[in-house]
Amino acid sequence: MTIPYHRAVFEKWLNIYKRSISAYLVLKALEKQSLTVKQLKDFMQRFGLELDSNSVYRALRRLNAMDLIDFKTEQVPATGLKRKIFYLTEDGRKVLKLMDKQVKKLR
């Protein structure tokens, strides 16, 4: 069964939207503090963006490759496992400032 044209167009738009908004929300979440992946997912859920862990990691890899975010690794005291703590870079702050200006124009 093929999907209707309007549904296919919507699905393409939705994928682009999720990519764009997830990048913005990651930067926004890291604006004031460093966060773990779980904390970032929780932040995005508060804005109605339900993403699986793979989607969040893809967004983090993209932003890290663009040098907009970076991370440090810390050991979890209870388990000894390592986790990544993400934070904004200086370029990330500059890009977020430009994004915020654009978002304000859209209101």
N, C-alpha and C positions, 0 to 999 in steps of 0.2 A: 504494500500500500504506500503510495506516495503522499507526502504531506502537501497541503495547499501552499501556493506561492506566498501568500501573505504570512503564513506561519513560518516558512523558510526564511523570509526577510526578517521577521521578528527575531528568530533564533540567532541569526547572524548579528543583528544589532545587540541582542542581549549578551552575547559572548564578548563583544567589543566593550560594552558598557561595564560588565563585570571586571574585565581586565583593567579598564581605566579607573573605575571607582575603587577597586581593591588597592591599586597603587597609591591613590590619593589617601585612602583611609589608613594604610600602613604608615605613610609619612606623617599624617595627622596624629595618629596614636603615639608615634615616637617623638612628637614635638616637645613634650615636657618630661618624658622619662624613658628609660630603656625598658624593654619588655621581652618576655618569652613568646614563643609561637602560640601557646595556649592563651596568653593574655591578649595577643593580637587578634586571634580568632574571636574571643569574647567581645573585644572592642567592636569588631566588624558586625557581629551579630546584633549588637545594640542599634545598629543602623539598618537592620533588616537584610544584611548580606550574609547568606548562609553559604559558606565555602567549605569544601572538604580540605583535609590537611594537605593533600597534594597541590591543590590550587593555591593555598597560602604559601607553601614552599616555593612554587613557581614564581609567585609575585616577589617573594623575598630574594630569590636568585636573580631575577631581572633587575630589581632595584640595587642589589649589591653589585652586579656587573656594570651598572651605570655609575657606581660610586656615590649613590645617594644614601645608602645605609651601609653599616658595617656591623660586626658582632664580636663579642668576646665569649669565650667558653668558660663556664664555671662548673664546679663539681657540686652535685646535689648532696647535702650533708647526710640525709637519711639513707640514700641508696648507693652513693659513690658514683652514680652515673654522671655523665657530662651533659650540660644543656647549653644552648646558645642564647645569649642575651643580645638583642638587636638595639641599635641606636642610630640616630641621624648623623650624617656627616655634615660638614659645613656646606658642601654643594647641595645636599639634601634639604638643608634649611632654606637655602636660596630658592630652590625649585619649589618647595612648599609655599614660600611667600608669594611667588608668582601664581601658583595654583589658587591660593586663597583669594588673591585679587580677582582672578577670573571667575571663581565661584560667586563672589560678591556681585559681580556684574550680571550674573544670571538670575539673581533674586529679584 
